Amino acid sequence: MDNLQFNFIENTTAKFTVVLFHGLFGSKENLTDLANFFAPKYSVVVFDLPNHGAADDLPCMNFSNINTYLMQHLINIGRTKNLILIGHSIGGRVAMQFAAAYQDAVVALASLEMAPKKYPINSHNEIFAILQKVNTNIANKTKLAIQQELLASGLDKNLAFFFLKSYNKLTHHFNFNIQNLLDNYPVIMYWQNIIFPKPTLFLRGEYSVYINPVTDLKMISQNFPQAQLKTVLHAGHYIHIENPAATKKYLSDFLCGIDSMV
């Protein structure tokens, strides 16, 4: 079942439902490969997060509002128990907060490249500034002109093309609400300690700084007593793209452990 805000792949023989959350400026299409990987064994739901893709715009994008928004969609498709959450970057943050809020519904979670800690609120200032500039009079620009402007801004080529994928030729806008994301960025980056006492997997990229394998361990164990931390070699922040085989192997092994426990 495809909905504008999410994709739902139902597996009628599956006990568990894997729920996937993308990262900042992304969309559900970014996780199509992972969704297809899990679909033979699990039901799968892939969301567009609020202010991204085809999801609703949320002027107040706090975790309480995000949780309510996501749970309502899960209620609508009858998926309110035996959930396994997997989120990348900001999606990992969403997964952690959702799991804490709905502990009866969630049996396990995996956070890819996101730790349970406060991140600097200026982490993406440069990117927001570039996107705001490109977004000025964007309706009067061709896709080629937007591409050239992104590349001329000094962005890494891969990141520039990542943003270009979110340009909607029909609406002549990016498929994310830049202003809402900028306004809510401090809220998203803040961390309020939680307790989720169920199996949890943290995956970090070998070349990434988002999760420190030494200094972040205390916060991880305090918030997630059953957590384990694994490193995906030869990968930076986008571990599911830069080393998909290793990422899938870690996730598959983790989920197989959940299967054997329940």
ChimeraX commands (.cxc) that place a marker at each C-alpha (Angstrom):
marker #1 position 0.00,0.00,0.00 radius 0.5
marker #1 position 1.43,3.37,-1.05 radius 0.5
marker #1 position 0.29,6.55,0.68 radius 0.5
marker #1 position 1.63,10.00,-0.12 radius 0.5
marker #1 position 3.16,10.23,3.36 radius 0.5
marker #1 position 4.46,6.66,3.60 radius 0.5
marker #1 position 4.93,3.35,1.80 radius 0.5
marker #1 position 3.57,0.18,3.38 radius 0.5
marker #1 position 4.76,-3.24,2.23 radius 0.5
marker #1 position 2.60,-5.82,3.96 radius 0.5
marker #1 position 3.91,-9.31,4.63 radius 0.5
marker #1 position 0.94,-11.34,5.84 radius 0.5
marker #1 position 3.15,-14.03,7.39 radius 0.5
marker #1 position 5.38,-11.62,9.33 radius 0.5
marker #1 position 5.10,-11.11,13.07 radius 0.5
marker #1 position 7.10,-7.86,13.11 radius 0.5
marker #1 position 6.82,-4.59,11.23 radius 0.5
marker #1 position 10.01,-2.69,10.40 radius 0.5
marker #1 position 9.47,1.08,10.40 radius 0.5
marker #1 position 12.07,3.19,8.58 radius 0.5
marker #1 position 12.82,6.90,9.11 radius 0.5
marker #1 position 15.08,8.93,6.81 radius 0.5
marker #1 position 17.44,11.76,7.75 radius 0.5
marker #1 position 17.39,15.56,7.47 radius 0.5
marker #1 position 16.44,16.88,3.99 radius 0.5
marker #1 position 15.72,13.31,2.85 radius 0.5
marker #1 position 12.61,11.36,1.96 radius 0.5
marker #1 position 11.22,7.84,2.09 radius 0.5
marker #1 position 12.77,7.15,-1.33 radius 0.5
marker #1 position 16.23,7.29,0.30 radius 0.5
marker #1 position 15.43,4.06,2.15 radius 0.5
marker #1 position 13.90,2.06,-0.71 radius 0.5
marker #1 position 16.86,-0.33,-0.81 radius 0.5
marker #1 position 16.57,-1.13,2.90 radius 0.5
marker #1 position 12.79,-1.49,2.61 radius 0.5
marker #1 position 13.13,-4.02,-0.20 radius 0.5
marker #1 position 15.81,-5.86,1.76 radius 0.5
marker #1 position 13.53,-6.40,4.77 radius 0.5
marker #1 position 10.26,-6.97,2.88 radius 0.5
marker #1 position 10.64,-10.74,2.29 radius 0.5
marker #1 position 10.70,-11.39,6.04 radius 0.5
marker #1 position 8.89,-8.42,7.61 radius 0.5
marker #1 position 6.13,-5.98,6.94 radius 0.5
marker #1 position 7.74,-2.61,6.22 radius 0.5
marker #1 position 6.60,0.99,6.63 radius 0.5
marker #1 position 8.75,3.79,5.20 radius 0.5
marker #1 position 7.80,7.30,6.28 radius 0.5
marker #1 position 8.32,10.77,4.95 radius 0.5
marker #1 position 9.00,12.68,8.16 radius 0.5
marker #1 position 7.06,15.91,8.78 radius 0.5
marker #1 position 8.33,18.84,6.70 radius 0.5
marker #1 position 9.87,16.37,4.23 radius 0.5
marker #1 position 8.67,14.76,1.03 radius 0.5
marker #1 position 4.91,14.41,0.83 radius 0.5
marker #1 position 4.40,14.57,4.61 radius 0.5
marker #1 position 2.47,17.32,6.34 radius 0.5
marker #1 position 4.22,20.57,7.21 radius 0.5
marker #1 position 4.57,20.94,10.98 radius 0.5
marker #1 position 5.41,24.51,12.06 radius 0.5
marker #1 position 6.08,23.14,15.56 radius 0.5
marker #1 position 8.23,20.09,14.91 radius 0.5
marker #1 position 8.85,18.87,18.44 radius 0.5
marker #1 position 9.08,15.17,19.17 radius 0.5
marker #1 position 5.67,15.03,20.81 radius 0.5
marker #1 position 4.04,16.31,17.61 radius 0.5
marker #1 position 6.18,14.05,15.43 radius 0.5
marker #1 position 5.29,11.01,17.55 radius 0.5
marker #1 position 1.58,11.78,17.38 radius 0.5
marker #1 position 1.74,12.28,13.62 radius 0.5
marker #1 position 3.53,8.99,13.01 radius 0.5
marker #1 position 1.43,6.94,15.42 radius 0.5
marker #1 position -1.79,8.14,13.81 radius 0.5
marker #1 position -0.64,6.78,10.46 radius 0.5
marker #1 position 0.38,3.48,12.08 radius 0.5
marker #1 position -3.02,3.25,13.77 radius 0.5
marker #1 position -4.69,3.81,10.39 radius 0.5
marker #1 position -2.95,0.76,8.91 radius 0.5
marker #1 position -3.29,-1.37,12.04 radius 0.5
marker #1 position 0.40,-1.44,12.98 radius 0.5
marker #1 position 0.59,-0.60,16.68 radius 0.5
marker #1 position 2.56,-3.51,18.11 radius 0.5
marker #1 position 5.67,-5.58,17.39 radius 0.5
marker #1 position 7.38,-2.60,15.77 radius 0.5
marker #1 position 11.10,-2.54,15.02 radius 0.5
marker #1 position 12.28,1.02,14.33 radius 0.5
marker #1 position 15.25,1.89,12.14 radius 0.5
marker #1 position 16.25,5.50,11.59 radius 0.5
marker #1 position 19.17,7.24,9.93 radius 0.5
marker #1 position 20.55,10.50,11.35 radius 0.5
marker #1 position 17.56,12.67,12.36 radius 0.5
marker #1 position 15.47,9.58,11.66 radius 0.5
marker #1 position 17.44,7.80,14.37 radius 0.5
marker #1 position 16.55,10.59,16.75 radius 0.5
marker #1 position 12.90,10.22,15.83 radius 0.5
marker #1 position 13.11,6.45,16.33 radius 0.5
marker #1 position 14.62,6.84,19.80 radius 0.5
marker #1 position 11.98,9.31,20.98 radius 0.5
marker #1 position 9.12,7.34,19.42 radius 0.5
marker #1 position 10.31,4.14,21.10 radius 0.5
marker #1 position 10.42,5.84,24.49 radius 0.5
marker #1 position 6.93,7.29,24.02 radius 0.5
marker #1 position 5.32,4.04,22.81 radius 0.5
marker #1 position 7.22,1.32,24.62 radius 0.5
marker #1 position 4.34,-1.15,24.46 radius 0.5
marker #1 position 4.35,-0.91,20.67 radius 0.5
marker #1 position 8.10,-1.07,20.02 radius 0.5
marker #1 position 10.16,-4.20,20.59 radius 0.5
marker #1 position 13.53,-2.92,19.34 radius 0.5
marker #1 position 15.22,-0.07,17.52 radius 0.5
marker #1 position 18.33,0.69,15.51 radius 0.5
marker #1 position 19.83,4.16,15.23 radius 0.5
marker #1 position 22.14,4.72,12.28 radius 0.5
marker #1 position 24.63,7.53,12.80 radius 0.5
marker #1 position 22.83,9.29,15.65 radius 0.5
marker #1 position 23.60,9.23,19.36 radius 0.5
marker #1 position 21.34,10.12,22.32 radius 0.5
marker #1 position 22.97,13.47,23.01 radius 0.5
marker #1 position 22.66,17.17,22.31 radius 0.5
marker #1 position 24.26,18.23,19.04 radius 0.5
marker #1 position 25.42,21.79,18.21 radius 0.5
marker #1 position 22.53,23.88,16.94 radius 0.5
marker #1 position 24.76,25.48,14.30 radius 0.5
marker #1 position 25.79,22.16,12.72 radius 0.5
marker #1 position 23.94,22.85,9.48 radius 0.5
marker #1 position 24.04,26.65,9.37 radius 0.5
marker #1 position 26.06,26.74,6.16 radius 0.5
marker #1 position 23.78,24.26,4.42 radius 0.5
marker #1 position 20.64,26.12,5.49 radius 0.5
marker #1 position 22.15,29.37,4.17 radius 0.5
marker #1 position 22.95,27.75,0.81 radius 0.5
marker #1 position 19.48,26.23,0.50 radius 0.5
marker #1 position 17.79,29.50,1.38 radius 0.5
marker #1 position 19.82,31.29,-1.28 radius 0.5
marker #1 position 19.06,28.66,-3.92 radius 0.5
marker #1 position 15.40,28.69,-2.88 radius 0.5
marker #1 position 15.12,32.41,-3.62 radius 0.5
marker #1 position 12.99,32.80,-6.77 radius 0.5
marker #1 position 13.40,29.07,-7.33 radius 0.5
marker #1 position 10.21,28.90,-9.40 radius 0.5
marker #1 position 11.97,30.96,-12.07 radius 0.5
marker #1 position 15.03,28.69,-12.22 radius 0.5
marker #1 position 15.62,25.62,-14.36 radius 0.5
marker #1 position 16.80,22.39,-12.76 radius 0.5
marker #1 position 20.14,22.84,-14.51 radius 0.5
marker #1 position 20.48,26.33,-13.02 radius 0.5
marker #1 position 19.72,24.96,-9.54 radius 0.5
marker #1 position 22.31,22.22,-10.05 radius 0.5
marker #1 position 24.94,24.74,-11.10 radius 0.5
marker #1 position 24.11,27.01,-8.16 radius 0.5
marker #1 position 24.39,24.14,-5.67 radius 0.5
marker #1 position 27.74,23.06,-7.11 radius 0.5
marker #1 position 29.04,26.65,-7.21 radius 0.5
marker #1 position 28.16,27.07,-3.52 radius 0.5
marker #1 position 31.06,24.82,-2.54 radius 0.5
marker #1 position 28.93,21.87,-1.49 radius 0.5
marker #1 position 30.38,18.41,-1.92 radius 0.5
marker #1 position 29.26,17.04,-5.28 radius 0.5
marker #1 position 27.41,14.09,-3.73 radius 0.5
marker #1 position 25.58,16.38,-1.29 radius 0.5
marker #1 position 24.64,18.79,-4.09 radius 0.5
marker #1 position 23.09,15.96,-6.10 radius 0.5
marker #1 position 21.37,14.68,-2.94 radius 0.5
marker #1 position 19.57,18.03,-2.65 radius 0.5
marker #1 position 18.85,18.09,-6.36 radius 0.5
marker #1 position 16.99,14.78,-6.01 radius 0.5
marker #1 position 14.56,16.60,-3.70 radius 0.5
marker #1 position 13.74,19.25,-6.29 radius 0.5
marker #1 position 10.20,18.78,-7.55 radius 0.5
marker #1 position 9.87,19.80,-11.20 radius 0.5
marker #1 position 6.08,19.92,-10.92 radius 0.5
marker #1 position 5.92,22.33,-7.99 radius 0.5
marker #1 position 9.28,24.04,-8.70 radius 0.5
marker #1 position 10.25,23.68,-5.05 radius 0.5
marker #1 position 12.34,21.42,-2.86 radius 0.5
marker #1 position 10.43,18.56,-1.24 radius 0.5
marker #1 position 11.27,19.81,2.23 radius 0.5
marker #1 position 10.20,22.90,4.13 radius 0.5
marker #1 position 13.45,24.80,4.63 radius 0.5
marker #1 position 12.03,27.45,6.97 radius 0.5
marker #1 position 10.22,25.00,9.24 radius 0.5
marker #1 position 13.32,22.82,9.49 radius 0.5
marker #1 position 15.51,25.82,10.27 radius 0.5
marker #1 position 13.08,27.14,12.90 radius 0.5
marker #1 position 12.85,23.75,14.61 radius 0.5
marker #1 position 16.48,22.71,14.29 radius 0.5
marker #1 position 17.42,23.65,17.89 radius 0.5
marker #1 position 14.49,21.56,19.17 radius 0.5
marker #1 position 15.50,18.58,17.04 radius 0.5
marker #1 position 19.13,18.78,18.14 radius 0.5
marker #1 position 18.29,19.02,21.86 radius 0.5
marker #1 position 18.26,15.82,23.89 radius 0.5
marker #1 position 16.06,14.97,26.85 radius 0.5
marker #1 position 17.18,11.76,28.56 radius 0.5
marker #1 position 14.88,8.77,28.19 radius 0.5
marker #1 position 14.90,5.11,29.15 radius 0.5
marker #1 position 14.21,2.41,26.57 radius 0.5
marker #1 position 15.11,-0.92,28.22 radius 0.5
marker #1 position 14.78,-3.07,25.11 radius 0.5
marker #1 position 17.26,-4.26,22.46 radius 0.5
marker #1 position 18.88,-1.33,20.68 radius 0.5
marker #1 position 21.56,-1.15,18.03 radius 0.5
marker #1 position 23.70,1.89,17.25 radius 0.5
marker #1 position 25.61,1.87,13.98 radius 0.5
marker #1 position 28.35,4.40,13.25 radius 0.5
marker #1 position 30.47,5.01,10.18 radius 0.5
marker #1 position 34.19,4.51,10.60 radius 0.5
marker #1 position 34.94,7.94,9.12 radius 0.5
marker #1 position 32.04,9.80,10.77 radius 0.5
marker #1 position 32.01,11.98,13.88 radius 0.5
marker #1 position 28.29,11.73,14.64 radius 0.5
marker #1 position 28.81,8.95,17.21 radius 0.5
marker #1 position 32.00,8.90,19.26 radius 0.5
marker #1 position 32.75,5.26,20.18 radius 0.5
marker #1 position 34.40,6.34,23.45 radius 0.5
marker #1 position 32.74,9.45,24.85 radius 0.5
marker #1 position 29.17,8.62,23.77 radius 0.5
marker #1 position 29.04,5.18,25.35 radius 0.5
marker #1 position 27.94,6.50,28.75 radius 0.5
marker #1 position 24.93,8.35,27.33 radius 0.5
marker #1 position 24.03,5.40,25.16 radius 0.5
marker #1 position 24.04,2.96,28.11 radius 0.5
marker #1 position 22.15,5.38,30.37 radius 0.5
marker #1 position 19.33,5.86,27.87 radius 0.5
marker #1 position 19.42,2.38,26.34 radius 0.5
marker #1 position 20.58,-0.25,28.87 radius 0.5
marker #1 position 20.43,-3.06,26.29 radius 0.5
marker #1 position 22.30,-1.15,23.59 radius 0.5
marker #1 position 25.18,-2.35,21.48 radius 0.5
marker #1 position 27.41,-0.19,19.29 radius 0.5
marker #1 position 28.89,-1.40,16.00 radius 0.5
marker #1 position 31.13,0.33,13.47 radius 0.5
marker #1 position 30.55,0.11,9.72 radius 0.5
marker #1 position 33.97,0.14,8.11 radius 0.5
marker #1 position 34.89,2.25,5.09 radius 0.5
marker #1 position 31.87,4.52,5.53 radius 0.5
marker #1 position 31.07,8.04,6.66 radius 0.5
marker #1 position 27.67,9.42,7.70 radius 0.5
marker #1 position 25.67,7.69,4.94 radius 0.5
marker #1 position 26.54,4.15,5.98 radius 0.5
marker #1 position 23.59,2.55,4.17 radius 0.5
marker #1 position 24.83,4.06,0.90 radius 0.5
marker #1 position 28.60,3.93,1.35 radius 0.5
marker #1 position 28.72,0.37,2.70 radius 0.5
marker #1 position 25.26,-1.14,2.22 radius 0.5
marker #1 position 26.42,-4.75,2.56 radius 0.5
marker #1 position 27.91,-4.26,6.03 radius 0.5
marker #1 position 24.98,-2.10,7.16 radius 0.5
marker #1 position 22.47,-4.72,6.08 radius 0.5
marker #1 position 24.49,-7.49,7.72 radius 0.5
marker #1 position 24.55,-5.71,11.08 radius 0.5
marker #1 position 20.83,-4.91,10.87 radius 0.5
marker #1 position 19.91,-8.42,9.73 radius 0.5
marker #1 position 21.89,-10.04,12.55 radius 0.5
marker #1 position 20.26,-7.68,15.06 radius 0.5
marker #1 position 16.75,-8.44,13.80 radius 0.5
marker #1 position 17.44,-12.17,13.79 radius 0.5
marker #1 position 18.31,-11.83,17.47 radius 0.5
marker #1 position 14.93,-10.18,18.09 radius 0.5
marker #1 position 13.19,-13.03,16.26 radius 0.5
marker #1 position 14.83,-15.59,18.51 radius 0.5
marker #1 position 13.98,-13.70,21.71 radius 0.5
marker #1 position 10.26,-13.21,21.15 radius 0.5
marker link #1:1,2 radius 0.2
marker link #1:2,3 radius 0.2
marker link #1:3,4 radius 0.2
marker link #1:4,5 radius 0.2
marker link #1:5,6 radius 0.2
marker link #1:6,7 radius 0.2
marker link #1:7,8 radius 0.2
marker link #1:8,9 radius 0.2
marker link #1:9,10 radius 0.2
marker link #1:10,11 radius 0.2
marker link #1:11,12 radius 0.2
marker link #1:12,13 radius 0.2
marker link #1:13,14 radius 0.2
marker link #1:14,15 radius 0.2
marker link #1:15,16 radius 0.2
marker link #1:16,17 radius 0.2
marker link #1:17,18 radius 0.2
marker link #1:18,19 radius 0.2
marker link #1:19,20 radius 0.2
marker link #1:20,21 radius 0.2
marker link #1:21,22 radius 0.2
marker link #1:22,23 radius 0.2
marker link #1:23,24 radius 0.2
marker link #1:24,25 radius 0.2
marker link #1:25,26 radius 0.2
marker link #1:26,27 radius 0.2
marker link #1:27,28 radius 0.2
marker link #1:28,29 radius 0.2
marker link #1:29,30 radius 0.2
marker link #1:30,31 radius 0.2
marker link #1:31,32 radius 0.2
marker link #1:32,33 radius 0.2
marker link #1:33,34 radius 0.2
marker link #1:34,35 radius 0.2
marker link #1:35,36 radius 0.2
marker link #1:36,37 radius 0.2
marker link #1:37,38 radius 0.2
marker link #1:38,39 radius 0.2
marker link #1:39,40 radius 0.2
marker link #1:40,41 radius 0.2
marker link #1:41,42 radius 0.2
marker link #1:42,43 radius 0.2
marker link #1:43,44 radius 0.2
marker link #1:44,45 radius 0.2
marker link #1:45,46 radius 0.2
marker link #1:46,47 radius 0.2
marker link #1:47,48 radius 0.2
marker link #1:48,49 radius 0.2
marker link #1:49,50 radius 0.2
marker link #1:50,51 radius 0.2
marker link #1:51,52 radius 0.2
marker link #1:52,53 radius 0.2
marker link #1:53,54 radius 0.2
marker link #1:54,55 radius 0.2
marker link #1:55,56 radius 0.2
marker link #1:56,57 radius 0.2
marker link #1:57,58 radius 0.2
marker link #1:58,59 radius 0.2
marker link #1:59,60 radius 0.2
marker link #1:60,61 radius 0.2
marker link #1:61,62 radius 0.2
marker link #1:62,63 radius 0.2
marker link #1:63,64 radius 0.2
marker link #1:64,65 radius 0.2
marker link #1:65,66 radius 0.2
marker link #1:66,67 radius 0.2
marker link #1:67,68 radius 0.2
marker link #1:68,69 radius 0.2
marker link #1:69,70 radius 0.2
marker link #1:70,71 radius 0.2
marker link #1:71,72 radius 0.2
marker link #1:72,73 radius 0.2
marker link #1:73,74 radius 0.2
marker link #1:74,75 radius 0.2
marker link #1:75,76 radius 0.2
marker link #1:76,77 radius 0.2
marker link #1:77,78 radius 0.2
marker link #1:78,79 radius 0.2
marker link #1:79,80 radius 0.2
marker link #1:80,81 radius 0.2
marker link #1:81,82 radius 0.2
marker link #1:82,83 radius 0.2
marker link #1:83,84 radius 0.2
marker link #1:84,85 radius 0.2
marker link #1:85,86 radius 0.2
marker link #1:86,87 radius 0.2
marker link #1:87,88 radius 0.2
marker link #1:88,89 radius 0.2
marker link #1:89,90 radius 0.2
marker link #1:90,91 radius 0.2
marker link #1:91,92 radius 0.2
marker link #1:92,93 radius 0.2
marker link #1:93,94 radius 0.2
marker link #1:94,95 radius 0.2
marker link #1:95,96 radius 0.2
marker link #1:96,97 radius 0.2
marker link #1:97,98 radius 0.2
marker link #1:98,99 radius 0.2
marker link #1:99,100 radius 0.2
marker link #1:100,101 radius 0.2
marker link #1:101,102 radius 0.2
marker link #1:102,103 radius 0.2
marker link #1:103,104 radius 0.2
marker link #1:104,105 radius 0.2
marker link #1:105,106 radius 0.2
marker link #1:106,107 radius 0.2
marker link #1:107,108 radius 0.2
marker link #1:108,109 radius 0.2
marker link #1:109,110 radius 0.2
marker link #1:110,111 radius 0.2
marker link #1:111,112 radius 0.2
marker link #1:112,113 radius 0.2
marker link #1:113,114 radius 0.2
marker link #1:114,115 radius 0.2
marker link #1:115,116 radius 0.2
marker link #1:116,117 radius 0.2
marker link #1:117,118 radius 0.2
marker link #1:118,119 radius 0.2
marker link #1:119,120 radius 0.2
marker link #1:120,121 radius 0.2
marker link #1:121,122 radius 0.2
marker link #1:122,123 radius 0.2
marker link #1:123,124 radius 0.2
marker link #1:124,125 radius 0.2
marker link #1:125,126 radius 0.2
marker link #1:126,127 radius 0.2
marker link #1:127,128 radius 0.2
marker link #1:128,129 radius 0.2
marker link #1:129,130 radius 0.2
marker link #1:130,131 radius 0.2
marker link #1:131,132 radius 0.2
marker link #1:132,133 radius 0.2
marker link #1:133,134 radius 0.2
marker link #1:134,135 radius 0.2
marker link #1:135,136 radius 0.2
marker link #1:136,137 radius 0.2
marker link #1:137,138 radius 0.2
marker link #1:138,139 radius 0.2
marker link #1:139,140 radius 0.2
marker link #1:140,141 radius 0.2
marker link #1:141,142 radius 0.2
marker link #1:142,143 radius 0.2
marker link #1:143,144 radius 0.2
marker link #1:144,145 radius 0.2
marker link #1:145,146 radius 0.2
marker link #1:146,147 radius 0.2
marker link #1:147,148 radius 0.2
marker link #1:148,149 radius 0.2
marker link #1:149,150 radius 0.2
marker link #1:150,151 radius 0.2
marker link #1:151,152 radius 0.2
marker link #1:152,153 radius 0.2
marker link #1:153,154 radius 0.2
marker link #1:154,155 radius 0.2
marker link #1:155,156 radius 0.2
marker link #1:156,157 radius 0.2
marker link #1:157,158 radius 0.2
marker link #1:158,159 radius 0.2
marker link #1:159,160 radius 0.2
marker link #1:160,161 radius 0.2
marker link #1:161,162 radius 0.2
marker link #1:162,163 radius 0.2
marker link #1:163,164 radius 0.2
marker link #1:164,165 radius 0.2
marker link #1:165,166 radius 0.2
marker link #1:166,167 radius 0.2
marker link #1:167,168 radius 0.2
marker link #1:168,169 radius 0.2
marker link #1:169,170 radius 0.2
marker link #1:170,171 radius 0.2
marker link #1:171,172 radius 0.2
marker link #1:172,173 radius 0.2
marker link #1:173,174 radius 0.2
marker link #1:174,175 radius 0.2
marker link #1:175,176 radius 0.2
marker link #1:176,177 radius 0.2
marker link #1:177,178 radius 0.2
marker link #1:178,179 radius 0.2
marker link #1:179,180 radius 0.2
marker link #1:180,181 radius 0.2
marker link #1:181,182 radius 0.2
marker link #1:182,183 radius 0.2
marker link #1:183,184 radius 0.2
marker link #1:184,185 radius 0.2
marker link #1:185,186 radius 0.2
marker link #1:186,187 radius 0.2
marker link #1:187,188 radius 0.2
marker link #1:188,189 radius 0.2
marker link #1:189,190 radius 0.2
marker link #1:190,191 radius 0.2
marker link #1:191,192 radius 0.2
marker link #1:192,193 radius 0.2
marker link #1:193,194 radius 0.2
marker link #1:194,195 radius 0.2
marker link #1:195,196 radius 0.2
marker link #1:196,197 radius 0.2
marker link #1:197,198 radius 0.2
marker link #1:198,199 radius 0.2
marker link #1:199,200 radius 0.2
marker link #1:200,201 radius 0.2
marker link #1:201,202 radius 0.2
marker link #1:202,203 radius 0.2
marker link #1:203,204 radius 0.2
marker link #1:204,205 radius 0.2
marker link #1:205,206 radius 0.2
marker link #1:206,207 radius 0.2
marker link #1:207,208 radius 0.2
marker link #1:208,209 radius 0.2
marker link #1:209,210 radius 0.2
marker link #1:210,211 radius 0.2
marker link #1:211,212 radius 0.2
marker link #1:212,213 radius 0.2
marker link #1:213,214 radius 0.2
marker link #1:214,215 radius 0.2
marker link #1:215,216 radius 0.2
marker link #1:216,217 radius 0.2
marker link #1:217,218 radius 0.2
marker link #1:218,219 radius 0.2
marker link #1:219,220 radius 0.2
marker link #1:220,221 radius 0.2
marker link #1:221,222 radius 0.2
marker link #1:222,223 radius 0.2
marker link #1:223,224 radius 0.2
marker link #1:224,225 radius 0.2
marker link #1:225,226 radius 0.2
marker link #1:226,227 radius 0.2
marker link #1:227,228 radius 0.2
marker link #1:228,229 radius 0.2
marker link #1:229,230 radius 0.2
marker link #1:230,231 radius 0.2
marker link #1:231,232 radius 0.2
marker link #1:232,233 radius 0.2
marker link #1:233,234 radius 0.2
marker link #1:234,235 radius 0.2
marker link #1:235,236 radius 0.2
marker link #1:236,237 radius 0.2
marker link #1:237,238 radius 0.2
marker link #1:238,239 radius 0.2
marker link #1:239,240 radius 0.2
marker link #1:240,241 radius 0.2
marker link #1:241,242 radius 0.2
marker link #1:242,243 radius 0.2
marker link #1:243,244 radius 0.2
marker link #1:244,245 radius 0.2
marker link #1:245,246 radius 0.2
marker link #1:246,247 radius 0.2
marker link #1:247,248 radius 0.2
marker link #1:248,249 radius 0.2
marker link #1:249,250 radius 0.2
marker link #1:250,251 radius 0.2
marker link #1:251,252 radius 0.2
marker link #1:252,253 radius 0.2
marker link #1:253,254 radius 0.2
marker link #1:254,255 radius 0.2
marker link #1:255,256 radius 0.2
marker link #1:256,257 radius 0.2
marker link #1:257,258 radius 0.2
marker link #1:258,259 radius 0.2
marker link #1:259,260 radius 0.2
marker link #1:260,261 radius 0.2
marker link #1:261,262 radius 0.2
view
